């Protein structure tokens, strides 16, 4: 969950959806966007400046599995950012 600079909006995130919630009326979802990804959102945050405070960014964490020449499988973790 990420809260904007004013403390009135929260961004909820997961593998399938991003949701914007007004914290003054948390029972109502302002906007819900479906994501087509098999990877979880690792983190999200709002822009801390007042002039661009309506913008947010999130990073998707995924695992890349590699098979090396000697037959050993290795997990390589990486991060992919979106904004």
Rosetta blueprint (number, residue, H / E / L):
1 X L
2 X E
3 X E
4 X L
5 X L
6 X L
7 X L
8 X L
9 X E
10 X E
11 X E
12 X E
13 X E
14 X L
15 X L
16 X L
17 X E
18 X E
19 X E
20 X E
21 X E
22 X E
23 X H
24 X H
25 X H
26 X L
27 X L
28 X L
29 X E
30 X E
31 X E
32 X E
33 X E
34 X E
35 X L
36 X L
37 X L
38 X L
39 X L
40 X L
41 X E
42 X E
43 X E
44 X E
45 X E
46 X E
47 X L
48 X L
49 X L
50 X L
51 X L
52 X L
53 X L
54 X L
55 X L
56 X E
57 X E
58 X E
59 X E
60 X E
61 X E
62 X E
63 X E
64 X E
65 X E
66 X E
67 X E
68 X L
69 X L
70 X L
71 X L
72 X L
73 X E
74 X E
75 X E
76 X E
77 X E
78 X E
79 X E
80 X E
81 X E
82 X E
83 X L
